[in-house]
Amino acid sequence: MKLAIPVLENKGEQSPISEHFGHADYFAFAEINDGNYEINVIENPMAETHEPGQIPSFMKENNVDVMVVRGIGGRAIQFFSDLGIQIYRGASGSVKEIVEEYIKGNVEDKEYEVQDKHHHNGHWGVMMPRNGKRGGGFHGKGWLLNAYMLLIIAEEPSHGYKIAEKLIEYGIDLPGISNKGRIYRFLADLETSGMIEFDWDTTSSPPKKIYKITLSGKKYLEDIKVEMTHLKSNIEKFISKINNLNG
């Protein structure tokens, strides 16, 4: 029988399960025979975008019998059920741990609420000015990440993978950079806020969204520049005072 698990990264049998199902960067497949198993991890070809039922159909085409996930929506569960694929929710750990527990009969279907929602302003969501006013300062841990994403898109219209690569190239070491599925969720927030828009690149397979900055996004970058200039001045004063203490 064949088991599939959405995972965050390709570390073979040590790949950790992804919080999200459809936007996972990779899928791990486990061929199980007589208590033995073989693991194969592939990139999720639909991590950026997919239609309802597309991933369940993809799993059926790959002869998957069982899908072990962490979080998944009710509609997707129905698609899997219609295709005869059994779903186990609420799993945790690495592929190796999950597969071995499944072989032992210890994997159970448990209701699970995804902890990292698709839209979540104020934590990892889109940057927002305090009090809703431009120039009023930014809050939320994700504002710097979103600022860099806007900058990259302003420099050149790009798809999600290229944006993620550019962030790493620019040395932005923030949680979520290695998880491209999370990058797409940030992009969705920026799109909802009117900072970016996209065109479809139909020359690739599957088609990709090419994101470009809007007029609102360009104006917002100017606001960010003002905020960063002010922040830079304060940081320099703070460092200077520390140096005086040490002097």
Secondary structure, 3 states (H helix, E strand, C coil): CEEEEEECCCCHHHCEECCCCCCCCEEEEEEEECCEEEEEEEECCCCCCCCCCHHHHHHHHCCCCEEECCCCCHHHHHHHHHCCCEEECCCCCEHHHHHHHHHCCCCCCCCCCCCCCCCCCCCCCCCEEHHHCCCCCEECCCHHHHHHHHHHHHHCCECHHHHHHHHHHCCCCCCCCCCHHHHHHHHHHHHHCCCEEEEEECCCCCCEEEEEECHHHHHHHHHHHHHHHHHHHHHHHHHHHHHHHHC
